Amino acid sequence: MNSKAEAEQNYWTASAQSFKWQVKSRTVQVSDKDITEIPLGFQPFGISSRGDMILITDFFAPAVCMNRVTVDGNTLRFEVAWIHGAWNGITRCRGGFPDMDYPSGANRCVTAFFAPDGTSVCIGRIHRDFFLLSPEDNAQWRLKTRISLPECTDFPLVHSATLNQYGNLLLTVESDAAMNKWRLASYLWHEGHDLAAHSPKFELADLRDISRFHYGIAYLYGGPVTVSSSHSVRGENATSPGIYVGGKLTVSGIIGSGICVLPNGAALVAAYEQEEEEAHKGNPGKLIYVPPALLQYE
């Protein structure tokens, strides 16, 4: 065994020893009148939902946290599984990503959403490419293929992405390379449901300008939902912190990096807390539960 392969095997062996002690479920008491903060042991970035299934990206690992979420009154329950790596036919890719040549020198998991088949997962670093991971019978994941949005040199960065409930419309938050211009984009997802055999064809369906550093994408009242990040509430062009529905501030005071909607009509916000103006480089990451009452459902 060569040194690289041996080092890789040692990493996965050591990781397995750590992962096996993690519990598989969590119960949290939440308020039906106010937000509830849920601390995490990692820094989340993106979050997306499909029914009661929630995907949360572990930005630095990189990894994806899969959750089946149920809400019973004031009890929020998470059944948790993790995607820490995926086979590519030759070796096991950490986080599911192929190796990269990039200034940061490391992969970062920014986006994750379910593919149209409802079981495969698409993950993204920040560019206009996603990597399809499919589950296998042995509880492993396999890196099947790369899928790409239409090329757009003016908006090369994709900060958030999710597929609608019908599996035919991909919703994204995009920006230019300098992160000065931001937009919401909708792409019709044509064909390619067998993604490993036939890549989908994307057709641009809608574009909307949004404020800088507004992340996340979901829908309420038929309008797109975003959440302001810590970067968006600073500087000359600062926006008010909160959740925005159709560009209108709906729930004030919330800062996050992603948002999704739960089956009960509540929202779950992912809050990336690294380097948030603290001497020791920020705070632990967290989720923020926003009850339906605050989203004006009642």
C-alpha positions in Angstrom: 0.0 0.0 0.0 1.4 3.4 -1.0 1.8 6.2 1.6 -1.2 8.2 0.3 -3.5 5.1 0.3 -2.2 4.1 3.8 -2.8 7.6 5.1 -6.3 7.7 3.7 -7.1 4.3 5.2 -5.8 5.5 8.6 -8.0 8.6 8.4 -11.2 6.6 7.7 -10.3 4.1 10.4 -9.8 6.8 13.0 -12.9 8.7 11.8 -15.0 5.5 12.2 -13.9 5.2 15.8 -15.1 8.8 16.5 -18.3 8.6 14.5 -19.6 5.4 16.2 -20.1 7.3 19.5 -22.5 9.8 18.0 -26.1 9.3 19.0 -28.7 9.1 16.2 -31.5 11.2 17.6 -32.1 14.5 19.4 -35.2 16.0 21.0 -35.6 19.8 21.5 -38.4 21.7 23.2 -39.4 24.7 21.1 -41.7 27.7 21.6 -44.8 28.2 19.5 -44.6 32.0 20.1 -40.9 32.9 19.8 -37.7 31.7 18.2 -35.7 28.8 19.7 -32.0 28.5 19.2 -30.5 25.0 18.8 -26.7 24.9 19.3 -24.7 22.6 17.1 -21.3 21.0 17.3 -20.4 22.2 13.8 -20.7 25.2 11.6 -23.7 24.8 9.3 -24.0 26.8 6.1 -26.7 25.6 3.7 -30.0 23.9 4.6 -32.8 22.5 2.4 -35.9 20.4 2.9 -38.0 17.9 1.1 -41.0 17.0 3.1 -39.8 16.0 6.6 -36.3 15.4 5.4 -33.7 18.2 6.1 -30.2 18.4 4.8 -27.7 20.6 6.6 -24.2 21.2 5.3 -21.2 20.9 7.7 -19.1 23.6 6.0 -15.7 22.7 7.3 -15.8 18.9 7.5 -17.0 18.8 4.7 -20.1 16.7 5.3 -23.9 16.6 5.1 -26.1 16.1 8.1 -29.4 14.3 7.1 -32.3 14.7 9.4 -35.9 13.4 9.5 -37.6 16.1 11.5 -41.0 15.7 13.2 -42.9 18.4 15.2 -45.3 17.2 17.9 -46.7 20.2 19.7 -43.7 21.9 21.2 -41.4 19.0 20.7 -39.0 19.0 17.8 -37.3 15.6 17.1 -34.4 14.9 14.8 -33.4 11.5 13.5 -29.9 12.0 12.2 -27.5 10.3 9.8 -24.4 11.7 8.2 -22.7 11.6 4.8 -19.0 11.9 5.6 -17.6 10.5 2.4 -18.5 8.8 -0.9 -16.8 6.2 -3.1 -15.9 7.4 -6.6 -14.9 3.9 -7.9 -11.2 4.3 -7.0 -11.1 5.9 -3.6 -13.3 7.4 -0.9 -13.9 11.2 -1.4 -14.0 13.1 1.9 -17.4 14.8 2.1 -18.3 13.4 -1.3 -16.2 15.9 -3.2 -13.4 15.1 -5.6 -10.0 16.6 -4.9 -9.6 20.2 -6.0 -7.0 22.8 -6.9 -8.3 25.9 -5.2 -6.7 28.8 -3.3 -8.2 27.7 0.0 -6.6 24.3 -0.4 -9.7 22.5 1.0 -13.2 21.5 0.1 -16.1 23.4 1.8 -19.7 22.1 1.7 -21.9 25.1 0.9 -25.1 23.5 -0.7 -27.0 20.2 -0.4 -30.4 19.3 -1.8 -32.3 16.2 -2.7 -32.3 15.1 -6.3 -35.7 14.3 -8.1 -35.5 10.7 -7.1 -35.9 11.7 -3.4 -32.9 9.6 -2.2 -29.9 10.9 -4.0 -28.2 14.1 -2.7 -26.6 16.9 -4.7 -23.8 18.8 -3.0 -22.0 22.0 -4.1 -18.8 23.8 -3.1 -19.9 27.3 -4.3 -19.6 27.1 -8.0 -22.1 26.2 -10.7 -21.4 22.5 -10.4 -23.0 19.9 -8.1 -21.9 16.4 -7.3 -24.5 13.6 -7.2 -24.2 11.2 -4.3 -26.4 8.0 -4.3 -26.9 5.6 -1.4 -25.8 2.0 -1.6 -27.1 -1.1 0.1 -24.2 -1.2 2.6 -25.0 2.2 4.0 -22.3 3.8 1.9 -22.6 6.6 -0.6 -21.2 6.7 -4.1 -20.2 9.7 -6.1 -22.0 9.1 -9.4 -21.6 12.2 -11.6 -21.3 16.0 -11.8 -24.2 18.1 -13.0 -23.8 21.8 -14.0 -25.9 24.8 -14.4 -25.7 26.8 -17.6 -22.5 28.8 -17.7 -22.7 32.3 -16.5 -19.5 34.3 -16.2 -21.3 37.3 -14.6 -22.8 35.1 -11.8 -20.3 32.3 -11.2 -21.1 31.7 -7.5 -24.0 29.6 -6.1 -24.5 30.2 -2.4 -27.8 28.4 -1.9 -29.8 25.8 -3.8 -32.9 23.6 -3.4 -35.3 21.6 -5.6 -39.0 22.3 -5.4 -41.5 19.7 -4.1 -42.3 18.6 -7.6 -38.7 17.9 -8.6 -38.8 20.1 -11.7 -37.6 23.5 -10.6 -34.1 24.2 -9.1 -34.0 27.4 -7.1 -30.6 29.1 -6.5 -29.1 32.2 -4.9 -26.2 33.4 -7.0 -23.7 36.3 -7.1 -20.9 37.8 -9.1 -17.3 36.9 -8.2 -16.9 40.1 -6.1 -20.2 39.4 -4.3 -21.6 42.8 -5.1 -24.5 41.7 -7.3 -26.9 39.0 -6.1 -29.9 37.3 -7.7 -32.4 34.6 -7.2 -32.6 32.2 -10.2 -35.1 29.5 -11.1 -34.2 26.7 -13.6 -36.6 24.2 -15.1 -35.1 20.7 -14.6 -35.6 18.8 -17.8 -35.1 15.1 -18.1 -32.1 13.5 -16.5 -34.0 12.0 -13.6 -31.5 9.0 -14.0 -28.7 11.5 -13.3 -25.9 8.9 -13.5 -26.9 8.0 -17.1 -28.3 11.3 -18.4 -27.4 14.7 -17.0 -30.4 17.1 -16.7 -30.9 20.0 -19.0 -31.5 23.3 -17.2 -33.6 26.1 -18.7 -33.5 29.5 -17.0 -37.1 30.3 -16.0 -36.9 33.4 -13.7 -34.5 36.0 -12.3 -34.9 38.4 -9.5 -32.4 40.8 -7.9 -31.9 40.5 -4.1 -29.9 42.3 -1.5 -26.3 41.4 -1.0 -25.5 38.4 1.3 -29.1 37.2 1.6 -28.9 33.5 1.7 -31.2 30.5 1.6 -34.1 29.8 -0.7 -37.5 28.4 0.1 -41.1 29.5 -0.7 -43.9 30.9 1.5 -47.2 32.4 0.2 -45.7 31.7 -3.3 -42.9 34.2 -2.7 -39.2 33.4 -2.3 -37.8 33.3 1.2 -34.3 34.4 2.1 -32.5 35.3 5.4 -30.0 38.1 5.9 -26.5 37.1 6.9 -24.1 38.9 9.2 -22.4 40.4 6.2 -25.6 41.9 4.9 -26.3 43.9 8.1 -23.0 45.7 8.0 -21.5 48.5 6.0 -22.9 51.3 3.8 -25.6 49.1 2.1 -26.7 47.3 5.2 -30.1 45.6 5.3 -32.1 44.9 8.4 -31.6 41.4 10.0 -34.4 39.0 9.5 -36.3 36.7 7.2 -37.5 38.1 3.9 -40.5 36.8 2.0 -40.8 38.1 -1.5 -38.2 40.8 -0.6 -40.3 42.0 2.3 -39.0 41.8 5.9 -41.4 39.4 7.6 -39.5 38.2 10.8 -37.0 40.7 12.1 -33.9 40.2 14.1 -32.7 36.8 12.6 -29.3 36.3 11.0 -28.4 33.1 9.1 -26.8 31.5 6.1 -29.7 29.3 5.0 -33.4 28.6 5.5 -35.9 25.9 4.8 -39.6 25.4 5.6 -40.9 22.4 7.7 -44.1 20.5 7.1 -45.8 22.3 10.0 -45.2 25.7 8.4 -42.3 26.7 10.6 -38.9 27.7 9.3 -35.5 26.3 10.3 -32.6 28.7 9.8 -28.9 27.6 9.6 -26.7 30.1 11.3 -23.0 30.0 10.4 -21.2 31.7 13.3 -17.5 31.5 12.4 -15.6 34.7 12.8 -18.6 36.8 13.9 -16.7 39.8 15.3 -15.3 37.8 18.3 -11.7 37.7 19.4 -11.8 33.9 19.5 -13.2 33.7 15.9 -16.9 33.6 16.5 -19.4 31.4 18.2 -20.7 27.8 17.9 -23.0 27.2 14.9 -26.7 26.8 15.5 -30.2 26.3 14.1 -33.0 28.7 14.7 -36.5 27.4 14.9 -39.1 30.0 13.8 -42.7 29.0 14.6 -45.5 29.4 12.2 -47.0 32.2 14.2 -44.1 34.4 13.6 -44.3 33.7 9.9 -47.9 35.1 9.9 -49.5 31.7 9.2 -52.0 32.3 12.0 
